Amino acid sequence: MRPYKSIPVEVARQIAREFDKQIVVISAWNHEYAKLHSVTYGTEPSDKIAAARAGDICAKALGMDLLKAEVTEDFRTIDAAVNAQLRDLAPGLIHILRSYQFGNVSAEPAKEWADRLEALITAK
């Protein structure tokens, strides 16, 4: 039996970016392991929550027992979804701040990223 290969969330993220989608749900069946693999992605916290719920709906519709599911990341709550989005924003923020620190960019990109971060942490 070959090792089981999970589908990384990065695949769903790439689909969202390439095809301009805000919610991506991937459901894939493996005969050898008799296992359904679900991957979900959402661009905003509310999209992450909707994607996670949609993944559950798809799994249930395909007859899967969610109590036996192996969950690696769970975005069914707003806090988890916001934390995931903060994690996604962090590399870009660090890059902009370092570039600004060394005089490589104007203040406008720094303001844009600060506005994005502020909007995320103050969203209700």
C-alpha positions as CSV (number, residue, x, y, z in Angstrom):
1,M,0.0,0.0,0.0
2,R,1.4,3.4,-1.0
3,P,1.6,6.1,1.7
4,Y,-1.5,8.3,2.0
5,K,-1.0,11.7,0.5
6,S,-3.0,14.6,1.9
7,I,-3.9,17.6,-0.2
8,P,-2.2,20.7,1.2
9,V,-4.4,23.7,1.9
10,E,-1.9,25.6,-0.4
11,V,-3.6,23.8,-3.3
12,A,-7.0,25.3,-2.4
13,R,-5.3,28.7,-1.8
14,Q,-3.8,28.6,-5.3
15,I,-7.2,27.7,-6.8
16,A,-8.7,30.7,-5.0
17,R,-6.0,33.1,-6.3
18,E,-5.8,31.8,-9.8
19,F,-9.6,31.7,-10.4
20,D,-10.6,34.7,-8.2
21,K,-12.7,32.6,-5.8
22,Q,-13.3,33.5,-2.2
23,I,-14.3,30.0,-1.0
24,V,-12.8,26.8,-2.2
25,V,-13.9,23.3,-1.1
26,I,-12.1,20.2,-2.3
27,S,-13.5,16.7,-1.6
28,A,-11.3,13.8,-2.8
29,W,-11.9,10.1,-2.3
30,N,-9.1,7.5,-2.0
31,H,-10.2,3.9,-2.8
32,E,-7.1,2.3,-1.4
33,Y,-7.6,3.9,2.1
34,A,-11.4,4.2,1.8
35,K,-11.0,7.7,3.0
36,L,-12.5,11.1,2.0
37,H,-10.0,13.9,2.1
38,S,-11.5,17.4,2.4
39,V,-9.6,20.7,2.1
40,T,-11.2,24.1,2.5
41,Y,-10.0,27.6,2.0
42,G,-11.6,31.0,2.5
43,T,-10.0,34.4,1.9
44,E,-11.7,36.3,4.7
45,P,-12.6,35.0,8.2
46,S,-16.3,34.7,7.3
47,D,-15.3,32.8,4.1
48,K,-13.1,30.5,6.1
49,I,-16.0,29.7,8.4
50,A,-18.3,29.1,5.4
51,A,-15.7,26.9,3.7
52,A,-15.3,24.7,6.8
53,R,-19.0,24.3,7.1
54,A,-19.4,23.6,3.4
55,G,-16.7,20.9,3.8
56,D,-18.7,19.3,6.5
57,I,-21.9,19.4,4.4
58,C,-20.0,17.7,1.5
59,A,-18.6,15.0,3.8
60,K,-22.0,14.3,5.3
61,A,-23.6,14.2,1.9
62,L,-21.0,11.6,0.8
63,G,-21.9,9.5,3.8
64,M,-18.9,10.3,6.0
65,D,-19.0,10.1,9.8
66,L,-17.6,13.5,11.0
67,L,-16.9,12.1,14.4
68,K,-14.1,10.0,12.9
69,A,-12.6,12.9,11.0
70,E,-9.0,13.9,11.4
71,V,-8.9,17.7,11.6
72,T,-5.7,19.5,11.2
73,E,-7.0,23.1,11.2
74,D,-10.5,24.1,12.2
75,F,-12.0,27.4,11.0
76,R,-15.5,27.0,12.3
77,T,-15.2,29.9,14.7
78,I,-14.4,33.6,13.9
79,D,-11.3,33.6,16.2
80,A,-9.7,30.7,14.4
81,A,-10.5,32.2,11.0
82,V,-9.1,35.6,12.1
83,N,-6.0,34.0,13.5
84,A,-5.4,32.1,10.2
85,Q,-5.8,35.3,8.2
86,L,-3.4,37.1,10.5
87,R,-0.9,34.3,9.9
88,D,-1.4,34.7,6.1
89,L,-0.9,38.5,6.3
90,A,2.3,38.3,8.5
91,P,4.9,37.6,5.8
92,G,3.7,40.5,3.6
93,L,3.6,42.8,6.6
94,I,7.1,41.9,7.6
95,H,8.4,42.4,4.1
96,I,6.7,45.9,3.8
97,L,8.0,46.9,7.2
98,R,11.5,45.8,6.5
99,S,11.5,47.6,3.1
100,Y,10.2,50.7,4.7
101,Q,12.8,50.4,7.5
102,F,15.6,50.4,4.9
103,G,14.1,53.1,2.8
104,N,13.2,50.8,-0.1
105,V,9.5,51.7,-0.4
106,S,7.4,54.8,0.2
107,A,5.0,55.2,3.0
108,E,1.9,54.3,0.8
109,P,2.5,50.5,0.8
110,A,3.1,50.5,4.5
111,K,-0.2,52.5,5.0
112,E,-2.1,50.0,2.8
113,W,-0.8,47.0,4.8
114,A,-1.5,48.7,8.1
115,D,-5.1,49.5,6.9
116,R,-5.6,45.8,5.9
117,L,-4.3,44.7,9.3
118,E,-6.4,47.2,11.2
119,A,-9.5,46.2,9.2
120,L,-8.9,42.6,10.1
121,I,-8.4,43.0,13.8
122,T,-11.3,45.5,14.3
123,A,-13.8,43.6,12.1
124,K,-16.9,42.5,14.0
